[in-house]
Amino acid sequence: MKKDYSKISPEIYSLASKCVEEGVIDKDLYTKHKVNRGLRDLKGNGVLTGLTEISEVHAKEIVNGESVPCKGELYYRGYNIRDITRGVTADRKFGFEEATYLLLFGELPSSDELKAFCEILSSSRTLPNSFVRDIIMKAPSDDIMNSLARSVLTLYSYDNNANDTSIPNVLRQCLQLIALFPQLAIYGYHAYSYYIKEHNSFFFHNPDPSLSTAENILYMLRLDMKYSPLEAKILDLALIIHAEHGGGNNSAFTTHVVTSSGTDTYSAIAAALGSLKGPKHGGANLKVCGMFNDIKKNVSDWNDDEEIENYLSKIINKEAYDKSGLIYGIGHAIYSISDPRAEIFKSFVEKLSYEKDMHSEYHLYSAVERIAPKIISKNRTMYKGISANVDFYSGFVYQMLGIPEELFTPMFAIARISGWSAHRIEELINGNKIIRPAYKAVQEHREYLPIEGRK
């Protein structure tokens, strides 16, 4: 949507300039007062702010008494994500549902437990009467994340026990949100697509209780409700690897912080959605897709490593694409040697590229993945290794699945609601203090002057 600055008056622009002029803090003060910006030091180590049993991101190991980068690993409740996702290669229907059960309850479910859990989710996929008409259709938004957050906050009004923070009630609320997120996001997109974007065919498909979450997403999204087994399997895989990523990621930390205040589930999850919406968090795959669209236009031979390298150098030197100097999808705040999610994804991405006749695009992605770290290392001071992250391939997967860009970040939310729910419950069980980090005040004290004496 084109930006409209017509409502910003000259007076507001002038006041905004004053905000900037008076709001800048000397960067040297951060070093002087030993403040780790973003709660991370120069080597990328995070400040310890809590304990969790839900998941672990492992990217360093101790060698000869020193912490050094190692192959990245991700654990859900102590289980390696690589082992969890191996089940996706077998003919198992509920991979994401199994991961959600594990994150919430701490153990892998038996066959009967998984079946019962899936039945609970299926029975929870019913929106209140007239909700779609009154909340989604009557106020469509071009930003589906905001539409999703609004829907979540509105569900508060339909809950007679909305403020009850007992664990059974919060679990009920979380299971309902996990079940409803696909509908809320997809229906929000359909309303936007019809009323704002294209005015194309208007349809809503009710979820099929016999289908998994991944299958229902494709079923509800497509006019013909059809999808291939490989499409459903790869989308299920995408949901699994996006479901959780340690308590320190921005949206999970937001969930802990907001939950610690004692607020309701809907407010906590809406706050997490606001965090995930940011382009530095959940919106990163959109940046990757935009960058690759630009590369495709400007690199004539996708098999020529030298031409690719030259254009990536232009991107790094702020001469191409958005002139930010960033190669999106390469590098991660924690992972150095490798992001396990990207590694898990890659082999399945290649299979899908053959099915969709997009293997030449896959080859280009692989070439950029291989060349970009070398270019970045030549041009930047590096404190650790650098590799492709999960966002590097996720947008490409969604493109091949025909998922519109407006749903890229909501797809992340559909998966991550499982992790947020687990973190909310963990905070309620273990937290007994409101989370309140310290900020060092660096403004000098000044004498107050009556208005007549001010310049």
C-alpha positions in Angstrom: 0.0 0.0 0.0 1.3 3.4 -1.0 2.3 5.6 2.0 0.3 8.7 2.5 2.0 11.6 4.4 -0.8 14.1 3.7 -2.0 14.0 7.3 1.4 15.0 8.7 1.3 18.7 9.0 4.4 21.0 8.8 3.9 21.6 12.6 4.2 17.9 13.3 7.3 17.6 11.1 8.8 20.4 13.1 8.0 18.8 16.4 9.3 15.5 15.0 12.6 17.2 14.2 12.8 18.3 17.8 12.2 14.7 19.0 15.2 13.6 16.9 17.4 16.5 17.9 16.7 16.1 21.6 16.4 12.3 21.6 19.8 11.2 20.4 21.9 9.5 23.1 25.7 9.6 22.6 26.8 6.1 21.6 29.9 6.3 23.7 27.7 6.4 26.8 26.7 2.8 26.2 30.3 1.8 26.4 31.0 4.0 29.4 28.1 2.6 31.4 28.6 -1.0 30.1 25.2 -1.2 28.6 24.7 -4.1 26.2 22.5 -2.7 23.4 19.7 -5.0 22.4 20.7 -7.1 25.5 23.7 -8.4 23.5 27.4 -7.8 23.7 29.7 -7.2 20.7 30.2 -10.9 20.3 26.5 -11.5 20.2 26.1 -13.1 23.6 22.8 -12.4 25.2 22.2 -11.1 28.7 20.7 -13.8 30.8 17.2 -12.7 31.9 15.4 -16.0 32.7 15.2 -19.7 32.7 13.2 -22.0 30.4 12.6 -25.7 29.7 10.7 -25.1 26.5 13.5 -24.8 24.0 17.2 -24.3 23.6 19.3 -22.7 20.8 22.8 -24.1 20.8 25.4 -22.4 18.7 28.6 -22.4 20.8 30.7 -24.9 22.6 33.6 -24.8 25.1 37.0 -25.7 23.5 40.1 -25.3 25.7 38.2 -23.2 28.1 36.9 -20.8 25.4 33.5 -20.4 23.9 33.7 -21.0 20.1 31.0 -21.2 17.4 29.8 -24.7 16.5 27.2 -26.2 14.2 23.8 -24.8 15.2 21.3 -27.0 17.0 17.7 -26.3 18.2 16.0 -28.4 20.9 12.3 -28.5 21.8 11.9 -29.7 25.4 15.3 -31.4 25.1 14.6 -33.1 21.8 16.7 -32.1 18.8 14.6 -30.5 16.1 16.4 -32.6 13.5 15.0 -35.8 15.1 11.5 -34.3 15.4 11.4 -33.3 11.8 12.6 -36.7 10.5 9.0 -37.8 11.1 7.9 -35.5 8.4 9.7 -37.7 5.8 7.5 -40.6 6.9 3.8 -40.7 6.2 2.7 -39.0 9.4 -0.1 -36.5 9.3 0.2 -34.4 12.4 3.9 -33.2 12.6 3.0 -29.7 13.7 0.4 -31.0 16.1 2.9 -33.3 17.7 5.4 -30.5 18.1 2.8 -28.3 19.7 1.8 -31.0 22.2 5.5 -31.4 23.0 6.0 -27.7 23.6 3.0 -27.3 25.8 3.2 -30.5 27.9 6.9 -31.3 27.9 6.7 -34.8 26.5 6.1 -36.5 23.2 2.5 -37.8 22.9 1.5 -41.4 22.4 -0.6 -42.2 19.4 -3.8 -42.0 21.5 -2.7 -38.8 23.2 -1.9 -37.2 19.8 -5.3 -38.3 18.4 -7.2 -36.9 21.4 -5.1 -33.6 21.2 -5.9 -33.2 17.5 -9.6 -33.7 18.3 -9.4 -30.9 20.9 -7.9 -28.6 18.2 -10.5 -29.6 15.6 -13.4 -28.9 18.0 -11.9 -25.5 18.8 -11.9 -24.3 15.2 -15.2 -22.6 15.5 -15.5 -18.8 15.6 -18.3 -17.0 17.5 -21.5 -16.3 15.6 -21.2 -13.4 13.1 -17.5 -12.9 14.1 -16.3 -13.2 10.4 -19.0 -10.8 9.2 -18.7 -8.2 12.0 -15.0 -8.3 12.8 -13.2 -9.5 9.7 -15.3 -8.5 6.7 -16.6 -5.1 7.9 -13.1 -3.7 8.6 -10.6 -5.4 6.2 -7.0 -4.4 6.6 -4.1 -4.4 4.2 -1.9 -5.7 7.0 -3.0 -9.1 8.0 -0.9 -9.1 11.2 -2.9 -6.1 12.5 -6.1 -7.9 11.4 -5.0 -10.9 13.3 -4.1 -8.9 16.4 -7.5 -7.2 16.3 -9.3 -10.5 16.0 -7.4 -11.8 19.0 -8.2 -8.8 21.1 -11.9 -9.0 20.1 -12.1 -12.6 21.1 -11.6 -11.3 24.7 -15.1 -9.9 24.5 -16.5 -13.3 23.7 -14.8 -15.0 26.7 -16.7 -15.1 30.0 -13.5 -16.0 31.8 -11.2 -13.7 29.9 -9.2 -12.4 32.9 -8.9 -15.8 34.7 -5.1 -16.6 34.7 -5.5 -20.1 36.2 -3.5 -22.6 34.2 -6.5 -24.7 33.1 -8.3 -21.6 31.8 -5.2 -20.2 30.1 -4.6 -23.6 28.5 -8.1 -23.5 27.2 -7.6 -20.0 25.8 -4.2 -21.0 24.2 -5.6 -24.1 22.6 -8.4 -22.1 21.1 -6.0 -19.5 19.7 -3.7 -22.2 18.3 -6.7 -23.8 16.6 -8.2 -20.5 15.3 -5.0 -18.6 14.0 -5.1 -20.2 10.5 -8.8 -19.1 10.1 -8.2 -15.6 11.5 -5.2 -15.0 9.2 -6.7 -16.6 6.0 -10.1 -15.1 6.4 -8.5 -11.7 7.0 -6.5 -12.1 3.8 -9.6 -13.1 1.8 -11.5 -10.0 3.1 -8.5 -7.8 2.2 -8.1 -9.4 -1.2 -11.7 -8.9 -2.1 -12.5 -5.5 -0.7 -9.1 -3.8 -1.1 -6.6 -5.6 -3.3 -8.2 -7.3 -6.4 -12.0 -7.6 -5.9 -11.6 -11.2 -7.0 -13.7 -14.2 -6.1 -15.0 -14.0 -2.6 -15.0 -17.2 -0.6 -14.6 -18.6 2.9 -14.0 -22.4 3.4 -14.7 -23.8 6.8 -11.9 -25.9 8.1 -12.2 -29.7 7.6 -12.0 -31.5 11.0 -10.3 -34.5 9.4 -7.3 -32.4 8.1 -4.1 -31.3 9.9 -3.3 -27.7 10.4 -1.0 -27.6 7.4 -3.7 -29.2 5.2 -6.4 -26.9 6.4 -4.3 -23.8 5.6 -4.0 -24.9 2.0 -7.6 -26.1 1.9 -9.0 -22.8 3.2 -6.6 -20.6 1.2 -7.3 -22.0 -2.3 -10.5 -21.6 -4.2 -10.4 -25.3 -5.4 -9.3 -26.5 -1.9 -6.8 -28.8 -3.6 -3.1 -29.5 -2.7 -0.5 -32.1 -3.3 0.9 -34.4 -0.5 4.3 -32.8 -0.9 2.9 -29.3 -0.5 1.1 -30.2 2.7 4.2 -32.0 4.0 6.5 -29.1 3.4 4.1 -26.6 4.9 3.8 -28.9 8.0 7.6 -28.9 8.2 7.6 -25.1 8.0 5.2 -24.9 10.9 7.3 -27.2 13.0 10.6 -25.4 12.6 8.9 -22.0 13.1 6.9 -23.0 16.2 9.6 -22.0 18.8 13.1 -20.6 19.0 14.2 -20.1 22.6 12.9 -17.8 25.3 15.2 -15.0 24.2 13.7 -14.3 20.8 11.9 -11.0 20.7 8.3 -12.2 20.6 8.8 -15.0 23.2 10.5 -12.5 25.5 7.6 -10.1 24.9 5.2 -12.9 25.9 7.1 -13.4 29.2 7.3 -9.7 29.9 3.6 -9.0 29.3 2.5 -12.1 31.1 4.6 -11.2 34.1 2.3 -8.1 34.6 -0.6 -10.4 35.3 -2.6 -9.5 32.2 -5.0 -11.7 30.2 -4.0 -14.2 27.5 -5.5 -12.1 24.6 -3.4 -9.1 25.5 -0.2 -11.1 25.9 -0.7 -12.8 22.5 -1.6 -9.5 20.8 1.6 -8.0 22.2 3.6 -11.0 20.8 2.0 -10.4 17.4 3.1 -6.8 17.5 6.6 -7.9 18.1 6.6 -10.6 15.4 5.2 -8.1 12.8 8.5 -6.1 12.9 10.7 -6.6 9.8 13.7 -7.4 12.1 11.7 -10.4 13.4 8.9 -12.1 11.6 9.0 -9.9 8.5 12.5 -10.9 7.4 11.4 -13.4 4.7 9.6 -10.6 2.9 12.9 -8.7 2.6 14.6 -11.9 1.3 12.0 -12.3 -1.4 12.2 -8.6 -2.4 16.0 -8.9 -2.6 15.8 -12.0 -4.8 13.2 -10.3 -7.1 15.8 -7.5 -7.6 18.6 -10.0 -8.2 16.6 -11.8 -10.8 16.1 -8.5 -12.7 19.7 -7.5 -12.5 21.7 -10.8 -12.9 21.3 -12.0 -16.5 23.0 -15.4 -16.0 21.8 -17.2 -12.8 24.5 -19.8 -13.3 27.4 -17.3 -13.4 28.9 -17.1 -10.0 31.0 -14.1 -10.9 28.0 -12.0 -12.0 26.1 -13.0 -8.8 29.2 -12.1 -6.7 29.5 -8.7 -8.4 25.9 -7.8 -7.8 26.0 -9.0 -4.2 29.0 -6.7 -3.7 26.8 -3.8 -5.0 24.2 -4.7 -2.4 26.8 -4.8 0.4 28.2 -1.5 -0.7 24.8 0.1 -0.6 24.7 0.5 -4.4 21.8 -1.8 -5.2 18.4 -3.1 -4.0 17.3 -1.0 -1.0 20.8 0.4 -0.4 20.8 -0.8 3.2 24.0 -2.7 2.7 22.3 -5.9 3.9 22.1 -9.3 2.2 18.8 -10.5 3.7 18.5 -14.1 5.0 22.3 -14.4 5.6 23.4 -14.2 9.2 21.7 -14.6 12.6 22.0 -13.1 16.0 22.9 -16.5 17.5 23.8 -19.0 14.8 27.3 -18.7 13.2 28.3 -21.9 11.5 24.8 -23.0 10.5 21.0 -22.5 11.3 19.6 -26.0 11.7 16.2 -24.9 10.5 17.6 -23.7 7.2 19.5 -27.0 6.8 16.4 -29.0 7.5 14.4 -26.9 5.1 16.8 -27.0 2.2 16.4 -30.6 1.0 12.7 -30.3 1.0 12.8 -27.0 -0.7 14.7 -28.6 -3.6 12.1 -31.3 -3.9 9.3 -28.7 -4.1 11.2 -26.7 -6.7 11.1 -29.7 -9.0 7.4 -30.2 -8.5 6.8 -26.5 -9.2 9.2 -26.3 -12.1 11.2 -23.7 -10.2 14.6 -25.5 -9.9 16.4 -22.6 -11.7 15.3 -20.3 -8.9 16.4 -22.8 -6.3 19.8 -23.0 -8.0 20.0 -19.2 -7.7 19.2 -19.3 -4.0 21.8 -22.0 -3.4 24.4 -19.9 -5.3 23.7 -16.8 -3.2 23.8 -18.9 0.0 27.2 -20.1 -1.0 28.7 -16.8 -2.2 27.1 -14.2 0.2 29.1 -15.2 3.4 32.4 -14.7 1.5 31.3 -11.3 0.3 30.2 -10.2 3.7 33.4 -11.4 5.4 35.4 -9.4 2.9 33.5 -6.2 3.6 32.6 -6.3 7.2 34.3 -6.9 10.6 33.0 -10.2 11.8 32.9 -11.3 15.4 31.6 -14.8 14.4 30.8 -16.9 11.4 27.9 -16.2 9.1 25.4 -18.5 7.3 21.9 -18.7 5.8 19.1 -18.4 8.3 15.6 -19.9 8.1 14.2 -16.8 6.5 16.4 -17.3 3.5 14.3 -20.2 2.2 10.9 -19.7 3.9 9.7 -17.0 1.7 10.7 -19.0 -1.4 8.7 -21.9 -0.1 5.7 -19.8 0.5 6.0 -18.4 -3.0 6.1 -21.9 -4.5 3.0 -22.9 -2.4 1.2 -19.9 -3.9 0.8 -18.2 -0.5 0.5 -14.4 -1.0 3.1 -12.2 0.5 0.6 -10.6 2.8 0.4 -14.0 4.6 4.2 -14.6 5.0 4.5 -13.1 8.5 1.0 -14.4 9.6 2.2 -17.9 8.6 5.1 -17.4 11.1 2.5 -16.4 13.7 0.3 -19.5 13.0 3.3 -21.6 13.9 4.8 -19.5 16.7 1.5 -19.3 18.7 2.4 -22.7 20.0 5.7 -21.4 21.4 4.1 -18.3 22.8 1.5 -20.3 24.6 4.1 -22.5 26.2 6.1 -19.5 27.3 3.0 -17.8 28.8 2.1 -20.9 30.8 5.7 -21.3 31.9 5.8 -17.7 33.1 2.5 -18.0 35.0 3.8 -21.2 36.7 7.2 -19.9 37.6 7.2 -16.1 37.6 6.3 -14.3 40.7 7.7 -10.8 39.9 7.0 -8.4 37.1 9.8 -8.2 34.6 11.3 -4.7 34.9 14.8 -4.2 33.5 16.9 -1.2 34.5 17.7 1.8 32.3 20.5 4.2 33.2 19.4 7.8 33.1 22.0 10.0 31.3 20.1 13.3 31.1 21.7 15.9 33.3 19.5 17.5 36.0 18.2 21.0 35.0 16.6 23.9 36.7 12.9 24.4 35.9 12.1 27.9 34.6 8.7 29.6 34.5 7.4 30.0 30.9 8.2 33.7 31.0 11.9 33.1 31.4 12.3 30.5 28.7 13.7 31.4 25.3 
